[in-house]
Amino acid sequence: MDIVQKVQDAGVVGAGGAGFPTYIKLKAQAEIYLVNGAECEPLLKVDQQMAARDAHLLLRGLELAMQATKAVEGIIALKAKYKEAIAMITPLLPDNMRIHILKDVYPAGDEVITIWMATGRRVPPAGLPLDVGVIVSNVQTLINVAKAVDTDQNVTQRVLTVTGAVKNPITLSLPIGTSYRDALNLAGGSTLSDGNVAFLNGGPMMGKLMDSLDVPITKTTGGLIALPKDHILIKRRTTDIASIMSMARTVCEQCVLCTEMCPRHLIGHELPPHLIVRSVNYNHLADPSVLLSALTCSECGICEAYACPVEISPMRLNQELKQTLRAKGARYSAPIRDVDPMINSRFVPIPRLISRIDVDAYNVKAPFIEHDFKPAYVTILLSQHIGAPAQAIVKVGDRVSKGQCIGIAKENALSVPVHASISGLISVVDELGIKIDAA
């Protein structure tokens, strides 16, 4: 059984982040395979419910991943409050797997932090988990691995949470390519008027502001959150970078809180947000290493959402700096430093974070609902992962069946195929994706 090939053919990618093709991870060798089940973004309820509902598939996926990578230990990192998941998984654990209980803090789900919490190992700045003998996948990814290997199921569904200012917050599985508008309607629609609502794709801390709901759900979609347009999380995302830079120049008092609470800095990385903010005030006059360290920012948002007392966004400044540095082909390398002795006191408890970002009213259950939703059409994007887009192998007028490959991985490139998530007729094929009208 070729585990790696089956996972690639099924189009499995990391479901909890940027969509790194999973087959590449399975080609490596590591001592530890870590399941990141932290789901530390407030309001999202996907992995915690999937781990409980599909515990056997999760453990089977972990078993297969360990087999492929020759890992000797499997660790499932969960928060203590995920009691149902822990109860379902514990009786099924073999001797070479264990559960590690994470504190209910943010950002416990940042893989660098998760690795340290669960193993004591620290990923070096600009390094990879593999540098310390660890490979990380999230819950839904490993469930997809099990389905791909054991039953030849291609990735055609995505579980996501629809919450915030909606009538019925829910978590459900939808065909990939379903529009976000359909997802919103399945949650009963927004409780806000059309002119007073905005939407985030993802969680409240790292989710992206959406311009339209008429775009497709992908393999990496984790959630859809509706919020009032005047909510602080929306205002931050709609503030232009010129205004943020102006604020940095005029009101930053160099209190250092952004650095003292930066998770990457706490773990021993150089990254000092306060010095990067200072550099903006002096036309990027700073130690080159300080500026380059912006490349290691995980964009968790703690600096802007919790640390800064004057509403500056060091994260947005880092994002701008990263774009500039990457365009120039810059690279960062530095040794890891000592762990901050205050690290365990400076991670932010989730209840405090929820209050600080003003989402208490939306911190409600979003139960998993079985729903055999059949969209009128889906749009399957050819690029739903890091690497080269898939290449369409169908044409307008073709009839396809659910699960059928409609885009192959680009040869000799980091790439995975895409598959039809419904049966129907191909109506559009272009450089971005493939539209299928339901049969």
Residue pairs with C-beta under 8 A, 6 or more apart in sequence:
1 149
3 26
3 64
3 67
3 68
3 145
3 149
4 23
4 26
4 27
4 68
5 23
6 148
6 149
6 152
7 22
7 23
7 26
7 145
7 148
7 149
8 21
8 23
8 409
8 416
8 417
9 148
9 154
9 405
9 417
10 144
10 147
10 148
10 152
10 153
10 154
10 155
10 419
11 154
11 155
11 219
11 390
11 416
11 417
11 418
11 419
12 21
12 22
12 23
12 141
12 144
12 145
12 148
12 155
12 416
13 19
13 20
13 21
13 22
13 141
13 155
13 219
13 220
13 384
13 385
13 386
13 416
14 20
14 21
14 22
14 137
14 138
14 141
14 220
14 385
15 138
15 139
15 140
15 141
15 144
15 158
15 219
15 220
15 222
16 36
16 47
16 109
16 137
16 138
16 139
16 140
16 141
16 220
16 222
17 138
17 220
18 220
18 385
18 386
19 218
19 219
19 220
19 384
19 385
19 386
20 385
20 386
21 385
21 386
21 387
21 414
21 415
21 416
22 137
22 141
22 144
22 145
23 416
24 414
25 65
25 69
25 135
25 137
26 65
26 68
26 69
26 145
27 68
28 69
28 130
28 135
29 69
29 70
29 71
30 69
30 70
30 71
30 129
30 130
30 133
30 134
30 135
31 71
31 72
31 73
31 133
31 134
32 71
32 72
32 73
32 74
32 75
32 119
32 133
32 134
32 135
33 62
33 65
33 66
33 69
33 71
33 73
33 74
33 75
33 134
33 135
33 137
34 74
34 75
34 77
34 114
34 115
34 118
34 119
34 129
34 134
34 135
34 136
34 137
35 58
35 62
35 74
35 75
35 76
35 77
35 136
35 137
35 138
35 139
35 142
36 77
36 109
36 111
36 114
36 136
36 137
36 138
36 139
37 47
37 48
37 51
37 76
37 77
37 78
37 79
37 82
37 85
37 138
37 139
38 47
38 77
38 78
38 79
38 102
38 108
38 109
38 114
39 45
39 46
39 47
39 48
39 79
39 109
40 79
40 105
40 106
40 107
40 108
40 109
40 110
40 350
41 109
41 202
41 203
41 204
41 205
41 206
41 207
41 222
41 223
42 106
42 203
42 204
42 205
42 350
42 353
42 354
42 357
42 359
42 363
43 161
43 163
43 164
43 203
43 204
43 223
43 225
43 359
43 362
43 363
43 366
44 161
44 163
44 202
44 203
44 222
44 223
45 161
45 163
45 171
45 365
45 366
45 367
45 368
46 139
46 140
46 159
46 160
46 161
46 171
46 222
46 223
47 138
47 139
47 140
48 78
48 79
48 82
48 84
48 85
49 85
49 171
49 367
49 368
50 58
50 139
50 140
50 143
50 159
51 58
51 76
51 78
51 82
51 85
51 88
51 89
51 139
52 82
52 84
52 85
52 87
52 88
52 89
53 368
54 143
55 85
55 88
55 89
55 92
56 92
57 142
57 143
57 146
57 147
58 76
58 89
58 139
58 142
58 143
58 146
59 89
59 92
59 93
59 94
59 97
60 146
60 150
61 137
61 141
61 142
61 143
61 144
61 145
61 146
62 74
62 76
62 97
62 142
63 74
63 94
64 145
64 146
64 149
65 71
65 74
65 135
65 137
65 142
65 145
66 72
66 74
66 96
69 135
71 135
72 96
73 96
73 97
73 98
74 96
74 97
74 98
75 97
75 98
75 99
75 100
75 118
75 119
76 89
76 97
76 98
76 99
76 100
77 99
77 100
77 102
77 108
77 114
77 117
77 118
78 85
78 86
78 89
78 99
78 100
78 101
78 102
79 101
79 102
79 103
79 104
79 108
80 86
80 101
80 102
80 104
81 104
86 99
86 101
89 99
90 99
93 99
100 117
100 118
102 108
102 114
102 117
102 118
103 117
103 347
104 349
104 350
104 351
105 347
105 348
105 349
105 350
106 205
106 300
106 302
106 347
106 348
106 349
106 350
106 353
107 113
107 205
107 263
107 298
107 300
107 302
107 347
108 114
108 117
108 347
110 263
110 264
110 298
110 300
111 123
111 129
111 136
112 122
112 123
112 129
112 263
112 264
112 267
112 298
113 263
113 267
113 347
114 136
115 121
115 122
115 123
115 129
115 132
115 134
115 136
116 122
116 123
116 267
119 132
119 134
121 132
121 133
121 134
122 132
122 267
122 268
122 336
122 339
123 129
123 131
123 132
123 134
124 131
124 132
124 335
124 336
125 264
125 269
125 270
125 271
125 293
125 296
125 332
125 333
125 334
125 335
125 336
126 295
126 296
126 331
126 332
126 333
126 334
129 135
129 136
137 145
140 159
144 153
144 155
147 153
148 154
148 155
153 403
154 403
154 405
154 417
154 419
155 176
155 219
155 419
156 175
156 176
156 402
156 403
156 419
156 420
156 421
157 173
157 174
157 175
157 176
157 421
158 173
158 174
158 175
158 176
158 217
158 218
158 219
158 221
159 171
159 172
159 173
159 174
159 368
160 171
160 172
160 174
160 183
160 217
160 221
160 222
160 223
160 224
161 169
161 170
161 171
161 222
161 223
161 224
161 366
162 169
162 170
162 171
162 172
162 183
162 184
162 186
162 187
162 223
162 224
162 366
163 169
163 170
163 187
163 223
163 224
163 225
163 226
163 362
163 364
163 366
164 200
164 224
164 225
164 226
164 227
164 359
164 362
165 190
165 191
165 192
165 197
165 226
165 227
165 228
165 362
166 184
166 187
166 188
166 189
166 190
166 191
166 226
167 187
167 188
167 189
167 190
167 191
168 187
168 188
169 187
169 362
169 364
169 365
169 366
170 186
170 187
170 366
170 367
170 368
170 369
171 366
171 367
171 368
171 369
172 183
172 186
172 368
172 369
172 370
172 371
172 373
173 371
174 182
174 183
174 186
174 217
174 371
174 373
174 375
175 373
175 375
175 378
175 402
175 421
175 422
176 216
176 217
176 218
176 219
176 378
176 380
176 384
176 421
177 216
177 217
177 375
177 378
177 379
177 380
177 381
177 421
177 422
177 433
177 436
178 216
178 217
178 373
178 375
178 378
178 421
179 213
179 214
179 215
179 216
179 217
179 375
179 379
180 199
180 201
180 210
180 213
180 214
180 215
180 216
180 217
180 224
181 213
181 214
182 373
182 375
183 217
183 224
184 190
184 199
184 213
184 224
184 226
186 371
186 373
190 197
190 226
191 226
192 226
192 228
195 229
196 228
196 229
196 230
197 226
197 227
197 228
197 229
198 209
198 210
198 226
198 227
198 228
198 229
198 231
198 234
199 209
199 210
199 213
199 224
199 225
199 226
199 227
200 207
200 208
200 209
200 210
200 223
200 224
200 225
200 227
200 233
200 237
201 207
201 208
201 209
201 210
201 221
201 223
201 224
202 208
202 221
202 222
202 223
202 225
203 222
203 223
203 225
204 225
204 227
204 233
204 357
204 359
205 300
205 301
205 302
205 305
205 353
205 357
206 299
206 300
206 301
207 223
207 225
208 237
209 234
209 237
209 238
215 379
216 378
216 379
216 380
216 381
216 433
218 381
218 384
219 384
219 385
220 384
220 385
225 362
227 233
227 234
227 359
227 362
228 234
231 358
232 357
232 358
233 357
233 358
233 359
236 304
236 305
236 313
239 313
239 316
241 316
241 320
244 312
244 313
244 316
244 317
245 280
245 317
247 310
247 311
247 312
248 277
248 280
248 281
248 312
248 317
249 280
249 281
251 310
251 312
252 274
252 277
252 278
252 281
252 310
252 312
253 309
253 310
254 274
254 277
254 278
255 274
255 309
256 274
257 274
257 307
257 308
257 309
258 273
258 274
258 277
258 303
258 307
258 308
258 312
258 314
259 265
259 271
259 272
259 273
259 274
259 275
260 307
260 340
260 342
260 346
261 302
261 303
261 306
261 307
261 346
261 348
262 271
262 272
262 273
262 302
262 303
262 307
263 298
263 300
263 302
263 347
264 271
264 296
264 297
264 298
265 271
265 272
265 273
265 340
266 339
266 340
266 342
266 343
266 346
266 347
267 339
267 340
267 343
268 336
268 337
268 338
268 339
268 340
269 293
269 296
269 334
269 336
269 337
270 289
270 290
270 293
270 296
270 334
270 337
271 293
271 294
271 296
271 297
272 290
272 293
273 297
273 303
273 314
273 315
273 318
274 314
275 286
275 287
275 290
276 286
276 290
276 291
276 293
276 294
276 314
276 317
276 318
276 321
277 312
277 314
277 317
278 286
279 285
279 286
279 290
279 291
280 317
284 291
284 321
289 332
289 334
291 321
291 325
292 325
292 330
292 331
292 332
293 332
293 334
294 318
294 321
294 322
294 325
295 322
295 325
295 326
295 330
295 331
295 332
296 332
297 315
297 318
297 319
297 322
299 315
299 318
299 319
300 315
301 315
302 348
303 313
303 314
303 315
304 311
304 312
304 313
304 314
304 315
304 316
305 353
305 356
305 357
306 348
306 353
306 356
306 357
308 314
340 346
348 356
354 360
354 363
374 422
374 438
375 422
375 438
376 437
376 438
377 424
377 427
377 435
377 436
377 437
377 438
378 420
378 421
378 422
378 435
378 436
379 428
379 433
379 434
379 435
379 436
380 406
380 407
380 418
380 419
380 420
380 421
380 433
380 434
380 435
380 436
381 418
381 432
381 433
382 389
382 390
382 391
382 392
382 407
382 418
382 431
382 432
382 433
382 434
383 389
383 390
383 432
384 418
385 415
385 416
386 414
387 413
387 414
387 415
387 416
388 409
388 410
388 413
388 414
388 415
389 407
389 410
389 415
390 407
390 408
390 409
390 410
390 415
390 416
390 417
390 418
391 407
391 408
391 409
391 410
392 406
392 407
392 429
392 434
393 405
393 406
393 407
393 408
394 400
394 406
394 407
394 426
394 429
394 434
395 426
395 429
396 426
396 427
396 428
396 429
397 425
397 426
398 425
398 426
399 423
399 424
399 425
399 426
399 439
400 406
400 420
400 423
400 424
400 425
400 426
400 436
401 420
401 423
402 420
402 421
402 422
402 423
403 419
403 420
404 419
404 420
405 417
405 418
405 419
406 418
406 419
406 420
406 426
406 434
406 436
407 417
407 418
407 419
407 434
408 417
409 415
409 416
409 417
418 434
420 436
421 436
422 436
422 438
422 439
423 438
423 439
424 436
424 437
424 438
424 439
425 436
425 437
425 439
426 434
426 435
426 436
427 435
427 436
427 437
428 434
428 435
429 435
